[in-house]
Amino acid sequence: MGVRHAVAGSPVGDLTLVADGTALVGLYFDGHKREPRLTSLGPRVAGTDPTFAAAISQLTEYFAGERRDFDLELAPRGSNFERKVWGLLTKIPYGEKRTYGELAAELGDPGAAQAVGNANGWNPISIVVPCHRVVGASGGLTGYAGGVERKRFLLSLEEPPAEDDGRLF
């Protein structure tokens, strides 16, 4: 099985999933701000393709609040630096955020926040590689390939429920 794609509905609109063999290489929003770097998405196949079925199932669980981590074979295509940044993104825990500067410091180059932001913007596997968990230095929502409204939705989805203090009013 070579490169192929499937489209799945979600609470944030249609998602285009791209696989090569058994690995997910792309997950794009409808109206994604950065075009995939792939030369082709391959033919469209049904979501029952085993690679896509697993991804769609896990995305459904994530959107239902039943999944915090994804367990999928991933093969994002990018430079060594980009892959290092994307690797750091997968280590940001569910419900937490990091700044571009914090990620740059983790890479050993605190001055590389802008480069980290650029690599973050080229993340080819949205949601699963959680680039939405990266915010500006002030904590504000900065650009997102799926649009800031989708980023806000995903961060809100991951917020812990408010604690019940027992009061009625």
NORDAKA-V162924 format. One record per pair of residues at least 12 apart in sequence whose C-alpha atoms are under 10 Angstrom apart, sorted by the first residue. I is the first residue (numbers start at 1). GAP is how many residues later the second one is. D is the distance in whole Angstrom. If there is no record, write none. Layout:
i=I gap=GAP d=D
i=I gap=GAP d=D
This chain:
i=1 gap=18 d=9
i=1 gap=19 d=7
i=1 gap=20 d=5
i=1 gap=21 d=8
i=2 gap=17 d=8
i=2 gap=18 d=5
i=2 gap=19 d=5
i=2 gap=20 d=9
i=2 gap=39 d=10
i=2 gap=40 d=8
i=2 gap=41 d=9
i=3 gap=15 d=7
i=3 gap=16 d=6
i=3 gap=17 d=4
i=3 gap=18 d=7
i=3 gap=19 d=10
i=3 gap=20 d=10
i=3 gap=21 d=10
i=3 gap=22 d=9
i=3 gap=35 d=10
i=3 gap=37 d=8
i=3 gap=38 d=6
i=3 gap=39 d=5
i=3 gap=40 d=8
i=3 gap=41 d=10
i=4 gap=13 d=8
i=4 gap=14 d=6
i=4 gap=15 d=6
i=4 gap=16 d=7
i=4 gap=17 d=9
i=4 gap=20 d=10
i=4 gap=21 d=10
i=4 gap=36 d=8
i=4 gap=37 d=6
i=4 gap=38 d=4
i=4 gap=39 d=5
i=4 gap=40 d=6
i=4 gap=41 d=7
i=4 gap=42 d=10
i=4 gap=45 d=10
i=4 gap=48 d=10
i=5 gap=12 d=5
i=5 gap=13 d=4
i=5 gap=14 d=6
i=5 gap=15 d=9
i=5 gap=19 d=10
i=5 gap=20 d=10
i=5 gap=21 d=9
i=5 gap=22 d=9
i=5 gap=35 d=10
i=5 gap=36 d=6
i=5 gap=37 d=6
i=5 gap=38 d=6
i=5 gap=39 d=5
i=5 gap=40 d=6
i=5 gap=41 d=8
i=5 gap=42 d=9
i=5 gap=44 d=10
i=5 gap=47 d=8
i=6 gap=12 d=7
i=6 gap=13 d=9
i=6 gap=21 d=10
i=6 gap=35 d=9
i=6 gap=36 d=10
i=6 gap=37 d=8
i=6 gap=38 d=5
i=6 gap=39 d=5
i=6 gap=40 d=6
i=6 gap=41 d=6
i=6 gap=42 d=9
i=6 gap=43 d=9
i=6 gap=45 d=10
i=6 gap=46 d=7
i=6 gap=47 d=10
i=6 gap=50 d=10
i=7 gap=20 d=9
i=7 gap=21 d=9
i=7 gap=22 d=10
i=7 gap=23 d=10
i=7 gap=37 d=8
i=7 gap=38 d=8
i=7 gap=39 d=8
i=7 gap=40 d=7
i=7 gap=45 d=9
i=7 gap=49 d=9
i=8 gap=38 d=9
i=8 gap=39 d=7
i=8 gap=44 d=9
i=8 gap=45 d=10
i=8 gap=47 d=10
i=8 gap=48 d=7
i=8 gap=51 d=10
i=8 gap=52 d=10
i=9 gap=47 d=9
i=9 gap=51 d=9
i=10 gap=19 d=10
i=10 gap=46 d=9
i=10 gap=49 d=8
i=10 gap=50 d=8
i=10 gap=53 d=8
i=11 gap=49 d=9
i=11 gap=52 d=7
i=11 gap=53 d=10
i=11 gap=139 d=9
i=11 gap=142 d=9
i=11 gap=143 d=10
i=12 gap=17 d=8
i=12 gap=18 d=9
i=12 gap=51 d=9
i=12 gap=134 d=9
i=12 gap=137 d=9
i=12 gap=138 d=6
i=12 gap=139 d=10
i=12 gap=141 d=8
i=12 gap=142 d=9
i=13 gap=16 d=7
i=13 gap=17 d=7
i=13 gap=18 d=10
i=13 gap=133 d=10
i=13 gap=137 d=9
i=14 gap=14 d=9
i=14 gap=15 d=6
i=14 gap=16 d=6
i=14 gap=17 d=9
i=15 gap=12 d=7
i=15 gap=13 d=6
i=15 gap=14 d=5
i=15 gap=15 d=6
i=15 gap=16 d=10
i=15 gap=17 d=10
i=15 gap=41 d=10
i=15 gap=111 d=9
i=16 gap=12 d=5
i=16 gap=13 d=6
i=16 gap=14 d=7
i=16 gap=16 d=10
i=16 gap=25 d=9
i=16 gap=28 d=10
i=17 gap=12 d=9
i=17 gap=24 d=9
i=17 gap=27 d=10
i=17 gap=30 d=9
i=17 gap=34 d=10
i=17 gap=35 d=7
i=17 gap=38 d=8
i=17 gap=39 d=9
i=17 gap=107 d=10
i=17 gap=108 d=8
i=17 gap=109 d=10
i=18 gap=18 d=10
i=18 gap=20 d=9
i=18 gap=22 d=10
i=18 gap=23 d=6
i=18 gap=24 d=8
i=18 gap=25 d=10
i=18 gap=26 d=9
i=18 gap=33 d=9
i=18 gap=34 d=8
i=18 gap=106 d=10
i=18 gap=107 d=9
i=19 gap=22 d=8
i=19 gap=23 d=9
i=19 gap=30 d=10
i=19 gap=32 d=7
i=19 gap=33 d=8
i=19 gap=54 d=10
i=19 gap=55 d=9
i=19 gap=56 d=9
i=19 gap=57 d=10
i=20 gap=21 d=9
i=20 gap=22 d=9
i=20 gap=31 d=9
i=20 gap=54 d=10
i=20 gap=55 d=8
i=21 gap=30 d=8
i=21 gap=52 d=10
i=21 gap=54 d=10
i=22 gap=27 d=10
i=22 gap=28 d=8
i=22 gap=29 d=6
i=22 gap=30 d=9
i=22 gap=50 d=9
i=22 gap=51 d=7
i=22 gap=52 d=9
i=22 gap=53 d=9
i=23 gap=28 d=7
i=23 gap=29 d=9
i=23 gap=49 d=8
i=23 gap=50 d=5
i=23 gap=51 d=5
i=23 gap=52 d=6
i=23 gap=53 d=9
i=24 gap=27 d=7
i=24 gap=28 d=8
i=24 gap=31 d=8
i=24 gap=48 d=7
i=24 gap=49 d=6
i=24 gap=50 d=5
i=24 gap=51 d=6
i=24 gap=52 d=8
i=24 gap=100 d=10
i=24 gap=101 d=8
i=24 gap=104 d=10
i=25 gap=13 d=9
i=25 gap=16 d=10
i=25 gap=48 d=9
i=25 gap=49 d=6
i=25 gap=50 d=5
i=25 gap=51 d=5
i=25 gap=52 d=7
i=25 gap=99 d=7
i=25 gap=100 d=7
i=26 gap=12 d=9
i=26 gap=15 d=9
i=26 gap=48 d=9
i=26 gap=49 d=8
i=26 gap=50 d=7
i=26 gap=51 d=9
i=26 gap=97 d=9
i=26 gap=98 d=5
i=26 gap=99 d=5
i=26 gap=100 d=8
i=26 gap=102 d=10
i=27 gap=28 d=10
i=27 gap=49 d=10
i=27 gap=96 d=9
i=27 gap=97 d=6
i=27 gap=98 d=4
i=27 gap=99 d=5
i=27 gap=100 d=8
i=27 gap=101 d=8
i=27 gap=102 d=9
i=28 gap=95 d=10
i=28 gap=96 d=7
i=28 gap=97 d=7
i=28 gap=98 d=6
i=28 gap=99 d=9
i=28 gap=117 d=9
i=28 gap=118 d=8
i=29 gap=96 d=10
i=29 gap=97 d=8
i=29 gap=98 d=10
i=29 gap=116 d=8
i=29 gap=117 d=6
i=29 gap=118 d=9
i=29 gap=121 d=9
i=30 gap=116 d=8
i=31 gap=114 d=9
i=31 gap=115 d=7
i=31 gap=116 d=9
i=32 gap=94 d=10
i=32 gap=112 d=9
i=32 gap=113 d=5
i=32 gap=114 d=5
i=32 gap=115 d=8
i=33 gap=88 d=9
i=33 gap=89 d=10
i=33 gap=110 d=10
i=33 gap=111 d=8
i=33 gap=112 d=5
i=33 gap=113 d=6
i=33 gap=114 d=8
i=34 gap=87 d=8
i=34 gap=88 d=7
i=34 gap=89 d=9
i=34 gap=90 d=9
i=34 gap=110 d=10
i=34 gap=111 d=6
i=34 gap=112 d=9
i=35 gap=87 d=9
i=35 gap=89 d=9
i=35 gap=110 d=9
i=36 gap=86 d=9
i=36 gap=87 d=10
i=36 gap=88 d=7
i=37 gap=40 d=8
i=37 gap=41 d=9
i=37 gap=85 d=9
i=37 gap=87 d=8
i=38 gap=39 d=8
i=38 gap=86 d=9
i=51 gap=21 d=8
i=51 gap=22 d=9
i=52 gap=20 d=10
i=54 gap=16 d=10
i=54 gap=17 d=9
i=54 gap=18 d=7
i=54 gap=19 d=10
i=55 gap=15 d=8
i=55 gap=16 d=9
i=55 gap=17 d=7
i=55 gap=18 d=9
i=55 gap=73 d=9
i=58 gap=12 d=7
i=58 gap=13 d=8
i=58 gap=14 d=9
i=58 gap=70 d=9
i=59 gap=68 d=8
i=59 gap=69 d=8
i=62 gap=65 d=9
i=62 gap=66 d=9
i=62 gap=92 d=10
i=62 gap=95 d=9
i=62 gap=96 d=9
i=63 gap=91 d=9
i=63 gap=94 d=8
i=63 gap=95 d=9
i=64 gap=93 d=9
i=65 gap=92 d=7
i=65 gap=93 d=8
i=67 gap=27 d=9
i=68 gap=25 d=8
i=68 gap=26 d=6
i=68 gap=27 d=9
i=68 gap=60 d=10
i=68 gap=90 d=8
i=69 gap=21 d=9
i=69 gap=22 d=10
i=69 gap=24 d=8
i=69 gap=25 d=7
i=69 gap=59 d=8
i=69 gap=60 d=10
i=69 gap=61 d=10
i=70 gap=20 d=9
i=70 gap=57 d=9
i=70 gap=58 d=6
i=70 gap=59 d=9
i=71 gap=57 d=9
i=72 gap=56 d=9
i=74 gap=51 d=8
i=74 gap=54 d=9
i=74 gap=55 d=9
i=75 gap=49 d=10
i=75 gap=50 d=9
i=76 gap=47 d=8
i=76 gap=48 d=6
i=76 gap=49 d=7
i=76 gap=53 d=9
i=77 gap=45 d=10
i=77 gap=46 d=9
i=77 gap=47 d=8
i=77 gap=48 d=10
i=78 gap=41 d=9
i=78 gap=44 d=8
i=78 gap=45 d=8
i=78 gap=46 d=9
i=79 gap=40 d=9
i=81 gap=26 d=9
i=81 gap=34 d=9
i=81 gap=35 d=9
i=81 gap=38 d=8
i=82 gap=33 d=9
i=82 gap=34 d=8
i=82 gap=35 d=10
i=82 gap=36 d=9
i=82 gap=37 d=5
i=82 gap=38 d=8
i=82 gap=39 d=10
i=82 gap=40 d=8
i=82 gap=41 d=8
i=83 gap=36 d=8
i=83 gap=37 d=10
i=83 gap=40 d=9
i=84 gap=23 d=8
i=84 gap=32 d=10
i=84 gap=35 d=9
i=85 gap=15 d=10
i=85 gap=18 d=8
i=85 gap=19 d=8
i=85 gap=21 d=9
i=85 gap=22 d=8
i=85 gap=30 d=9
i=85 gap=31 d=7
i=85 gap=32 d=9
i=85 gap=33 d=10
i=85 gap=34 d=7
i=85 gap=35 d=7
i=85 gap=38 d=9
i=85 gap=46 d=10
i=86 gap=30 d=9
i=86 gap=33 d=8
i=86 gap=34 d=7
i=86 gap=36 d=9
i=86 gap=37 d=7
i=86 gap=38 d=9
i=86 gap=39 d=9
i=86 gap=43 d=7
i=86 gap=44 d=8
i=86 gap=45 d=8
i=87 gap=42 d=8
i=87 gap=43 d=10
i=88 gap=15 d=7
i=88 gap=16 d=10
i=88 gap=18 d=8
i=88 gap=19 d=9
i=88 gap=41 d=9
i=88 gap=42 d=10
i=88 gap=43 d=10
i=89 gap=14 d=8
i=89 gap=31 d=8
i=89 gap=34 d=9
i=89 gap=39 d=9
i=89 gap=40 d=6
i=89 gap=41 d=6
i=89 gap=42 d=6
i=89 gap=43 d=9
i=89 gap=44 d=8
i=89 gap=45 d=8
i=90 gap=37 d=10
i=90 gap=38 d=8
i=90 gap=39 d=5
i=90 gap=40 d=6
i=90 gap=41 d=8
i=90 gap=43 d=10
i=91 gap=38 d=9
i=91 gap=39 d=9
i=92 gap=37 d=9
i=92 gap=38 d=8
i=92 gap=39 d=9
i=92 gap=41 d=7
i=92 gap=42 d=9
i=93 gap=37 d=9
i=93 gap=40 d=9
i=93 gap=65 d=10
i=94 gap=36 d=9
i=94 gap=39 d=8
i=94 gap=61 d=9
i=94 gap=63 d=10
i=94 gap=64 d=6
i=94 gap=65 d=9
i=94 gap=66 d=10
i=95 gap=38 d=8
i=95 gap=59 d=9
i=95 gap=60 d=7
i=95 gap=61 d=9
i=95 gap=62 d=8
i=95 gap=63 d=5
i=95 gap=64 d=5
i=95 gap=65 d=7
i=96 gap=37 d=7
i=96 gap=38 d=9
i=96 gap=59 d=9
i=96 gap=62 d=8
i=96 gap=63 d=8
i=96 gap=64 d=10
i=97 gap=33 d=10
i=97 gap=34 d=10
i=97 gap=35 d=8
i=97 gap=36 d=5
i=97 gap=37 d=6
i=97 gap=38 d=7
i=97 gap=39 d=10
i=97 gap=42 d=9
i=97 gap=58 d=9
i=98 gap=33 d=10
i=98 gap=34 d=10
i=98 gap=35 d=6
i=98 gap=36 d=5
i=98 gap=37 d=6
i=98 gap=38 d=8
i=98 gap=39 d=9
i=98 gap=41 d=9
i=99 gap=14 d=8
i=99 gap=17 d=10
i=99 gap=18 d=9
i=99 gap=34 d=8
i=99 gap=35 d=5
i=99 gap=36 d=5
i=99 gap=37 d=5
i=99 gap=38 d=6
i=99 gap=39 d=8
i=99 gap=40 d=7
i=99 gap=41 d=9
i=100 gap=12 d=8
i=100 gap=13 d=5
i=100 gap=14 d=7
i=100 gap=15 d=9
i=100 gap=16 d=6
i=100 gap=17 d=6
i=100 gap=18 d=10
i=100 gap=20 d=9
i=100 gap=34 d=6
i=100 gap=35 d=7
i=100 gap=36 d=6
i=100 gap=37 d=7
i=101 gap=12 d=5
i=101 gap=13 d=8
i=101 gap=14 d=10
i=101 gap=15 d=8
i=101 gap=16 d=9
i=101 gap=33 d=10
i=101 gap=34 d=10
i=101 gap=35 d=8
i=101 gap=36 d=7
i=102 gap=14 d=10
i=102 gap=32 d=9
i=102 gap=35 d=9
i=103 gap=13 d=7
i=103 gap=14 d=9
i=103 gap=31 d=9
i=104 gap=12 d=6
i=104 gap=13 d=9
i=113 gap=23 d=10
i=113 gap=24 d=10
i=117 gap=14 d=10
i=117 gap=17 d=9
i=117 gap=18 d=9
i=117 gap=19 d=9
i=117 gap=25 d=10
i=117 gap=26 d=9
i=119 gap=12 d=10
i=120 gap=12 d=9
i=120 gap=14 d=8
i=120 gap=23 d=10
i=120 gap=24 d=9
i=120 gap=25 d=9
i=121 gap=22 d=8
i=121 gap=23 d=7
i=121 gap=24 d=6
i=121 gap=25 d=10
i=122 gap=22 d=10
i=122 gap=23 d=8
i=123 gap=22 d=9
i=124 gap=21 d=10
i=126 gap=18 d=10
i=126 gap=19 d=8
i=126 gap=20 d=8
i=127 gap=19 d=10
i=127 gap=24 d=9
i=127 gap=27 d=8
i=130 gap=21 d=10
i=130 gap=24 d=9
i=130 gap=25 d=10
i=131 gap=13 d=8
i=131 gap=14 d=9
i=131 gap=20 d=9
i=132 gap=12 d=7
i=132 gap=13 d=9
i=132 gap=14 d=9
i=132 gap=15 d=10
i=132 gap=16 d=9
i=132 gap=18 d=9
i=132 gap=19 d=5
i=132 gap=20 d=8
i=132 gap=21 d=10
i=132 gap=22 d=7
i=132 gap=23 d=7
i=133 gap=18 d=8
i=133 gap=19 d=10
i=133 gap=21 d=9
i=133 gap=22 d=7
i=133 gap=25 d=10
i=134 gap=17 d=10
i=134 gap=21 d=10
i=135 gap=16 d=10
i=141 gap=14 d=10
